[in-house]
Amino acid sequence: MLTTALIKAFIKDPQQTRREDVRTAYGKLAGITGLCANFLLFAAKLVAGFLSGSLAIVADAFNNFSDAGSSVVTLIGFKLSSAPPDKEHPFGHGRIEYLSALGVAVLIMLAGFELATSAIDKILHPQPADTQPVSLIILAAAILVKLWMALFYRNIGRRIDSQVLRASATDSRNDVICTSVVLLTSFLSLFFHINIDGYVGAAVALFVIWSGFSIIRETLSPLLGQAPDPQTVEEIKQTVLSYDGIIGVHDLMVHNYGPGRCVISLHAEVPCHEDLLHSHDIIDCAERELMEKFHAVSCIHMDPVDTDDTRIASLQALVASVLDSMDMELKMHDFRVVFGQTHTNLVFDLVIPFDSKIDAKALVADIERRVRQSDPTLYVVATVEHAFS
């Protein structure tokens, strides 16, 4: 495959996609390839459009021209985002890649608005198109090139987890659809003398605008602080829990500072009767593995829990059974017990789903009511929170 050949020729250590230099090399390869391909498509379609007098073909040509501009933005974005951390930006400049994706989307939308204006004028003042067979050949070839580019961008975007390349893949896929529609319009004009050029140009323009809007919507999510990928979360948990002496994980947070740049923080539960220095050494080992495996800054807070007191274990099992009976995807952690002469406090953090509409105080009161059915001396002291991952 051409994609495999390009990667083999221009990328050293292509499997090390978490490395900064490898990601940057992939980004440069994608940007340069896209720039060359889109500029050639722009020139070819522009010639075909002028030969035939078809606005739809000219509109599609300028769509490719905006794609060439997007490739320039991609190149600049990867260059700037690879800059090392500094005093003002201690976690690096990785989020510039997201801003690059926004720049690509803005260019796409501007091209779409310009095409829409031309299409409206064509509808109001229609002119017959003189479609040439060579135009059909150029459009058919363009469809094949854009289809390959969509697969090329998607392949590399998945390899390096790049939002801007995923946006470029979506844009190329949309171009395949748009050019196919333009090809159909040119075919109808050449063989059946049906002129719907202005209307198709308007449809292409609207599709381009919607494509840009969709990319903006998808790119804003990581900038606003979206939840980490569930698969990554599970991998982090299993990595930490693989250490003997760590019996639980909670309050996991993954702060995204750009692709390949994140801060991982979590609480790890350890038996309180273990030697403190031994537990601390285990935590240090887990932190180092997270840093190496995910190329992240990692910070683990050690939570000692009592695993030997059968009374605490019994009370924890009681609360767990109550939460399970409520069937609300409720979870708890940091469970501890304060025994007293007249009553016993069950203290824990209660994690509820983000889409839960129930009042927190009413929820805790309901849990306490159910718990006290087993023992009236028990009181629930719960801190309600949402999961960060």
N, C-alpha and C positions, 0 to 999 in steps of 0.2 A: 504494500500500500504506500501511496505517496506520503501520507502523514507519518508513517513509521520511518520512511526513508529520510524525511526532513528532520525528525527528532534524532535519529541516529547520526546524522551529519552535523547537526548544530548544537546538540545538548550533551554535555559531559555528565556522567552519572545520572541518567534520566530517571532512575528509580528513587533518588533522594529528593523527593518533591517538597519535603519540609525545610530543606536548606534554602537560605535566602538567595544565594547565588544561582541555584538551580531554578527557583521560581522566577527570578528575574530573566534568566535565559529563555525560559518558556514564554514569558510575556513578550520579550523582544521578537522571538520567532513568530509568534502569532500576530503581533502588530505589523511587522515588515511584510509578512505573507499577505495579510489582509489589505495593506496599503497598495501593494503591487497589483493584486487581483482586482480590487475594486476600481482602481484607476483605469486598468485596461477595459473593464466592463463599462465604465462610464464613457470612455472614448468610443468604444464599439457601438453602444446603444445610441449615443448622440449622433453618430454618423447615420445610423439606421433611421433615427427619428427625423433628421433633416431630409434624408432621401425620400421618405414617405410622407412627410408633413404631418406625422402623427404626434399629437400632444401626449397621448398615453405613453408612447415610447420615450419621448423626451423627458416626461415626468419620471419614468422608471430610471432613466439615465442619471438624472440629478439625485435620485434616491441613492444610487451607487456612489455618486460624488460625495454625498454626506457620509456614506459608509467609509470612504477613504479618509475623510476628516476624522471620523471616529477612530480609525486605526492610528492616526497621529496622536489623538488624545490617549489611546491605550498605551502607546509607546512612552509618552511623557509620564503617564501615571505610574507605570511600572518603574521607570527611572527614579521618580521622586519618592515613591513608596519604599524603595530599597535603601534610602538614606539611613545611616546608622542613628541610634538614639543620641540625643543631646540634652543639654541642661533644661531646655524648655519643654522637651518631649522625651521624657525618660523611657517611655515604652515604644519608641520608634515612630515612624510616619506611615504605618501600614494602611491607615484609614484613607489615605489619599487615593488608594485604589478604588474605594467606594465612590469617592468624589469623581474619579475618572468615569465610572459607570454612569453617574448622573450627567456628566458632560456629554457622553455619548447619547444619552436619552434626549437631552436638550437639543442637540444638533439634529437628531431624527425628527423631533417635533417641529423645529423651525422649517426643515425641508418640507414636511407634510403641509404646514400652513401655506407655504409658498406655492406648492403644487395645487392646493385646493383653490387658491385665488386664480391661477391660470385655468384650471378646469371649469370654474364658474364662467369665466370669460368665454371659454370655448363653447359652453352650453348656450350662452346668450347669443354668441356670434359664431355659429357653426361653419366650418369650412371642410370641404371634402378632402379625405386623405388619399394619397397616392401610394398605397403600400406596395413595396417591391419584394419579390421572393427572397432577396438577400437579407431583408429585414427579418423575415421569419427564421432564417437560418441562424442569424446572430442571436435572436431571442432564445431559440432552442439551446444554443451553445451556452448562453448566459445562465439558463436554468440549471444545466449540469454543473457549471462552475460554482454557482451559489449553493447547490445541494452539497457539493464536496466541502465548501467552506463552512456550512452549518455543522457538518459532521466533524470537521477539523477543529473548529472552536469548541464544540461540545466535548470532544476527546481531551483537549488540553485543559479546558475549564474544569473538568472532573479530576484530572490528574493533580492539579495544583489548587483546587478549591477556590476558583477565581470568579467573583461576581461579575466583573467587567467582561470576562470572556463568555460567561453564560449569557450575558446580555447580548453580546455580539452573535452568539449562536442563534438566539431567538430572532434577532434582526435578520440574519441570513435566511433562516427558515421562512420568515415572513416575505422576504424578497422572492423566494421560490414561488410562493403563492401569487404575489403581485405580478411577477413577470409571466407566470402561466396565464393569468387573466388577460394581460396585455397581448400575449401571443394569440389567444383565442379571438380577441377583438380584431387584431390585424388580419387573422385568417378570414373572419367574417367580412371584413372590408374588401379583401383582395378577391375572394371567390363569390361572395353573395352581394357585394355593394351595400352592406348594412353599416351605417355610420353611427356608432355609439361611443365615439372616441372621448368626447367631453365627459360623459357620464362615467365611463370606466376610469378616466383620469381622476375624477372626483372620488370614486370608490378606492382607488389606490392611495390617494392622499389621506383619506380618512383612516385607512388601514395603517398607514405610516404613523399618523398621529397617535392612534391607539397603541401601537407598538411602543412608541416613546413613553407614553403615559404608564404603560405596564412595567417598563423597565425602571422608571422612577419609583413606582410603588414598591417594587421588589428590592431596590437598592436602599431605600430609606429604612427598611426594617433593621438591618444590622447597625446602622448609624444610630437608631433610636434605642438599641439595646435589646435585641430579640433573644429569646431563650436558646441555649445551645442545642446542637443536634442530639437527639435522644441516644443515638448509637455512641456518640462521643462520651456522653454522660455515663452510660453503662460501662464503657471501656475504662473510664477513669475510676469508677467505683470498684470494678473487678481488679484493677491494678493494685489499688490500696488494700482491698480485702484479701489479696493473695498473700499478704504478710502474716505469719503466725504472731498472734498477740494483738491484732486489730480485729475487733469483733463487730464493728458497725461503722457506717458512714452517714452523715447527714449535713444539712446546711451547705451543700455543694454549690459553688458559684463559679461561673466561667465568664470572665470579662474579656470581651473581644476588642482588640486594638488593631484589627486588620488581619487578613489571611495569614496564618502562620505565626501570629503574635497574640498571645492571650495570657491572662493571669488566672490561675486556678487556686481557689481557696476552699477548704472544707474542714469539717470537724470529724476526727477519727476517735471512736470509742475504744478504750483499752481497759482491761481489768484493773480495778483500783488497788488490788493486793500485789500486783507485779512490782518488781523493782523499778523505781522511777527512771533511773539512768538507762536501764535496758529498754523500757518503753520509748524513751526519748530517742534512743539510737534507732529503733525500728521506724519511728516517724521520720527521722532524717533520711533513712534509706528510701522510704516511700516518696518523699519529696524529690530526691535526686532522680528517681526513676521517672516520675511525672515530668520533670524538667527535660530529661533526655528523650523520652518517648513522644511528648507532645510539643517540644521546643517552647516551653512555657515557663513563666515565673510561677512557682508553686509555694503555697503556704498552708500548712496543716496545723490546726488547733487540736490539742490532745484533751479528750474528755474522759476522765476516769469514771467507770461505772462499777457498781457492786454486783458481782456475779455469784457470790457465795451465800448470801443471805436468802434462805428459802422463803421467808416472809415477803421480801421485796419481789422475788420472782413470782410468787403467787398473786400478789396485788397487781403486778404488771400484766400478767396473763388475764386477770379479771378485766382490766381496762381495755386490753386488746380485744377481748371477746365482745365487749360492749360496742366498741368502734366498728367491729366487723358486722355486728347485728344491725347497725344503722345504715349500712350499705351506701355510703356517701364518699367512698375513696378517701376516708380519713386515715391519717398516719400520725404517729407520735414518736418523739425521741427525747433524750435527756430526762428519762424517767427517774425520779428519786422520791423517797418517802421520809416524812418528818413525823416520827411517832410521838404521841403525847398521852397524858393520863386520861383525858376525856374524849379525845378524837385524834384522828390520823389524817394528815394532809398528803394527798397524792399530787405531786408537782411534776409537770411535764410540758413540753411544747407540742401544740396540736397543729398539724399541717392540713389545710383545707384546699380544695381545687379553686383555681381562679374564677371559674364560672359559677361557683356556689353563691346563691342569693340569700342564704340564711343569715340571720343576725348572730354575730359572734357570741354575745352574752347569752342569748337564748340557746345556742348550741351547747355551750359549756354547762348551762343549767340543766339541759336535757341529759347530758352525759352523767352529771352528778346524780340526778334523780335515778337513773338506771343503776349506777354503781351502788347507791345507798339501799337499793332493794336487797342487795346481798349483805350489806353491813351498814347500819345507820350511823356508825361512828366515823365513816369515811367522808372526806371532803375533797373536792377536785379544785386544784389551783392550776389552771391551764392558760398558757400564752398562745393565742391563735395567730398563725402566720401563714403565708403562702410559700410554696416551693420556688426556688430560683432556677431550677433546672428540671 
